[in-house]
């Protein structure tokens, strides 16, 4: 079959022949409609992601929208290595119907970045019965912006969106979020501290880490014992675009009811994610999620690999 093929960690994928995926009993292979080129796809293919298998050659891609043998559109993924989803035929362990009204390529572009914030949102709602106030760090990236939209759709009392892209912040403000600008140099700590002090978030979704996380820790720990603030805080680390490390002050852990955890492959089970997909994918049909994308035919996968900008590259069959 034709597929995008990565031969070495540093090579750009090319469209080439690759063995068909191993069949699953009683399951006909799916035919690709579109596969998103997400950050995790590049990380896994280059060996820089913690989940990389380091076996080459391989087909990149973690998820896709595909067509079944009887013509249905389904969202799918988690193909067994070395097969990924950027190939003509897919054999995968799950299928979720793409609802009517949803753009299948927007689903392919957006499900992976959307699930990053969605899982901690629904976990908090299930555990606490409500979301309370949600702070999203890195809200102007695709995952962060979808997390803001997800929190609003799930009934958060207030959503604070902190990010660097002023144009994207204005769009989020128009949806009802409180916005906090952050500088590219890591600045914006004063504005962030003021927003945290006023809103007292109950859930923090951190897509950036590094100095932004440190500024947030300082803001959360900034009030004195006399404040008598017993609000429980869930701080969820999801991405590290601002830096792979952040110093955690001991005072924060002693002065606040705070739980710090991570959300990603390995910390959330596959079964939990698959169970959440139908509710999540419905947001693409009802207009909650609007994900811009640029489609590239499989024969031009090298161009897709080099794609940059506000849209998500999606690899489709020629």
C-alpha positions in Angstrom: 0.0 0.0 0.0 1.0 3.7 -0.3 2.0 5.3 2.9 4.1 8.1 4.4 7.3 6.4 5.4 10.0 7.7 7.9 13.3 5.8 7.4 15.4 7.4 10.2 14.8 9.8 13.1 16.0 12.8 11.2 14.5 12.0 7.8 11.4 13.7 6.3 8.6 11.2 5.4 8.1 10.3 1.8 5.3 8.7 0.0 6.3 5.1 -0.7 5.2 1.5 -0.7 4.8 -0.1 2.7 3.5 -3.5 3.8 -0.2 -3.7 4.5 -1.0 -3.7 8.3 -1.5 -7.0 10.0 -5.3 -7.9 9.9 -7.5 -8.1 13.0 -9.9 -11.1 13.2 -13.3 -10.1 11.8 -12.3 -6.6 10.9 -11.9 -5.2 7.4 -9.2 -2.6 7.0 -10.3 1.0 7.0 -9.5 3.5 4.2 -7.9 6.8 5.1 -9.8 10.0 4.7 -7.5 12.3 6.7 -4.8 12.1 9.3 -3.7 15.1 11.4 0.0 16.0 11.6 0.1 16.8 15.3 3.1 17.8 17.5 3.0 14.3 19.0 3.2 12.7 15.5 6.5 14.5 14.8 7.8 13.8 18.3 7.1 10.0 18.0 8.6 9.8 14.5 11.8 11.6 15.4 12.3 9.7 18.6 12.0 12.8 20.8 8.7 11.8 22.5 8.8 9.7 25.6 6.5 7.1 23.9 8.8 6.7 20.8 9.5 3.1 19.9 12.7 3.9 18.0 12.0 1.3 15.3 12.4 2.2 11.7 11.1 2.4 9.0 7.7 3.4 10.3 4.5 5.1 9.2 3.7 8.2 11.2 0.3 9.2 12.5 -1.6 8.6 15.8 -5.2 9.1 14.7 -7.4 9.7 11.6 -10.8 9.8 10.1 -11.3 6.8 7.9 -14.0 5.1 5.9 -15.3 1.6 6.7 -16.0 -1.0 4.1 -19.7 -0.2 4.3 -19.1 3.5 3.7 -19.3 5.0 7.3 -17.0 7.7 8.5 -15.3 6.9 11.7 -12.7 8.5 13.9 -9.9 6.0 14.8 -6.3 5.6 15.8 -3.8 3.7 18.0 -2.5 1.5 15.2 0.1 -0.9 16.2 3.7 0.1 15.4 5.3 0.3 12.9 2.0 1.2 11.2 0.6 4.7 11.8 -2.4 6.4 10.3 -0.8 8.2 7.3 -1.5 5.3 5.0 -4.0 4.0 2.5 -5.3 1.3 4.8 -5.6 1.2 8.5 -6.1 -1.5 11.1 -7.0 -0.1 14.4 -8.6 -1.2 17.8 -11.5 1.2 17.9 -14.0 3.2 15.7 -16.1 6.2 16.7 -18.8 7.4 14.3 -18.3 10.9 13.0 -21.6 12.6 13.5 -23.6 14.3 10.8 -22.6 17.9 10.4 -19.0 17.5 11.4 -16.3 18.3 8.9 -14.3 15.0 8.8 -11.0 16.9 8.1 -11.6 19.3 11.0 -12.1 16.2 13.2 -8.9 14.7 11.9 -7.1 18.0 12.6 -8.7 18.7 16.0 -9.4 15.6 18.0 -5.8 15.0 19.2 -5.2 18.6 20.4 -8.7 18.7 21.8 -8.4 15.6 23.9 -5.4 17.0 25.7 -7.5 19.4 27.7 -10.8 17.5 27.5 -9.7 14.6 29.7 -8.8 16.7 32.8 -11.9 18.8 32.3 -14.3 15.8 32.4 -12.3 14.2 35.2 -12.6 17.4 37.4 -16.3 17.6 36.5 -16.9 14.0 37.5 -14.9 14.2 40.7 -16.1 17.7 42.0 -19.5 17.9 40.3 -18.5 21.2 38.6 -15.5 22.8 37.0 -15.5 26.1 39.0 -12.9 28.5 37.6 -10.5 27.2 35.0 -7.1 28.8 34.1 -5.6 27.8 30.8 -1.9 28.5 30.3 -0.9 28.5 26.6 -4.5 29.3 25.6 -3.6 30.7 22.2 -2.1 27.5 20.9 -4.5 25.0 19.2 -4.8 22.7 22.2 -5.1 25.5 24.7 -7.7 27.3 22.6 -9.8 24.1 22.4 -9.4 23.6 26.1 -10.9 27.1 26.6 -13.8 26.3 24.4 -14.3 22.9 26.0 -14.4 24.4 29.5 -16.9 27.0 28.5 -19.1 24.3 26.9 -18.9 22.2 30.0 -20.2 25.0 32.2 -17.1 26.4 33.9 -18.0 29.3 36.2 -15.2 31.4 34.6 -12.4 30.6 32.2 -9.1 32.6 32.2 -7.1 32.3 29.0 -3.4 33.2 29.2 -1.3 33.3 26.1 1.0 35.2 23.8 -1.1 35.7 20.6 -3.1 38.8 21.0 -5.4 38.1 18.0 -6.2 34.7 19.4 -6.8 36.2 22.8 -9.4 38.6 21.4 -11.2 35.7 19.8 -11.3 33.9 23.1 -12.5 37.0 24.8 -15.4 37.1 22.3 -16.4 33.7 23.5 -16.6 34.8 27.1 -13.1 34.1 28.5 -11.1 36.5 30.7 -7.8 37.0 28.9 -4.3 37.5 30.2 -1.5 38.5 27.7 1.9 36.8 28.2 5.1 38.0 26.6 7.3 35.9 24.4 10.2 36.4 26.8 8.2 34.8 29.7 6.8 38.2 30.9 3.3 38.9 32.0 3.8 37.5 35.5 2.2 40.6 37.1 -1.0 40.4 35.0 -1.1 36.7 35.6 -0.7 37.1 39.3 -3.5 39.6 39.4 -5.9 37.4 37.5 -5.1 34.4 39.7 -5.6 36.4 42.9 -8.9 37.7 41.7 -10.4 34.5 40.2 -8.9 31.8 42.5 -8.9 29.0 39.9 -9.9 25.5 40.9 -8.4 23.9 37.8 -5.2 24.9 35.9 -4.5 23.4 32.5 -0.8 24.1 31.7 0.2 23.6 28.1 3.5 25.5 28.4 5.3 24.8 31.7 8.7 26.4 32.2 8.8 30.0 33.5 5.0 30.5 32.9 4.4 27.6 35.4 6.8 29.2 37.9 4.9 32.5 37.6 1.7 30.7 38.2 3.0 28.8 41.2 4.2 32.1 42.7 0.7 33.6 42.1 -1.1 30.7 43.7 1.2 30.8 46.7 1.1 34.5 47.0 -1.6 35.0 49.6 -1.0 34.6 53.3 -2.4 32.2 55.8 -4.8 34.9 56.9 -6.6 34.6 53.6 -8.2 31.4 54.8 -8.6 30.1 51.3 -9.4 26.4 51.4 -10.3 26.1 47.7 -8.9 22.8 46.3 -6.8 23.3 43.2 -6.0 20.7 40.5 -2.9 21.7 38.5 -2.6 19.6 35.4 0.6 19.7 33.4 0.0 18.8 29.7 2.6 20.5 27.5 6.1 22.0 27.8 6.4 24.5 24.9 7.9 27.2 27.3 10.4 24.8 28.8 10.8 21.2 30.0 11.4 22.0 33.7 9.8 24.3 36.3 10.8 24.9 39.9 8.0 24.1 42.4 8.1 26.1 45.6 7.6 24.2 48.8 5.5 27.0 50.2 2.8 26.4 47.6 2.4 22.7 48.6 2.1 23.7 52.3 -0.1 26.7 51.9 -2.7 25.5 49.4 -4.8 22.4 48.9 -3.2 21.7 45.6 -2.8 18.5 43.6 -0.3 18.6 40.8 -0.5 15.9 38.1 0.0 15.3 34.4 -2.2 14.3 31.5 -0.9 12.5 28.5 -0.2 9.1 27.0 0.5 6.8 29.9 -1.2 8.9 32.6 -4.7 8.4 31.0 -5.7 4.9 29.9 -6.7 4.2 26.4 -10.0 2.9 27.6 -10.8 6.2 29.3 -9.9 8.2 26.3 -12.0 6.1 23.9 -14.9 6.3 26.3 -14.7 10.1 26.2 -14.4 10.4 22.4 -18.2 10.4 21.5 -19.0 13.4 23.8 -15.8 15.2 22.5 -16.4 14.5 18.9 -20.0 15.9 19.2 -18.4 19.3 19.8 -17.2 19.3 16.2 -20.7 18.8 14.9 -22.4 21.4 17.1 -19.9 24.1 16.3 -18.2 24.3 19.7 -14.9 23.4 18.1 -13.8 25.0 14.9 -10.4 23.8 13.9 -8.6 25.4 10.8 -6.6 23.0 8.7 -4.6 22.7 5.5 -5.0 19.5 3.5 -2.0 17.9 1.8 -2.3 14.8 -0.5 -0.3 11.8 0.7 2.1 12.3 -2.3 3.1 15.7 -0.7 3.6 14.5 2.8 7.0 16.1 2.9 5.3 19.5 2.4 2.9 18.7 5.2 5.8 17.8 7.5 7.2 21.3 7.0 3.9 23.1 7.5 3.8 25.9 10.0 1.2 28.5 10.9 -2.2 28.8 12.5 -3.7 25.8 10.7 -3.1 22.1 11.3 -1.8 20.0 8.4 -3.9 17.1 7.5 -2.7 14.3 5.2 -5.4 13.0 2.8 -5.4 10.4 0.0 -4.7 11.8 -3.5 
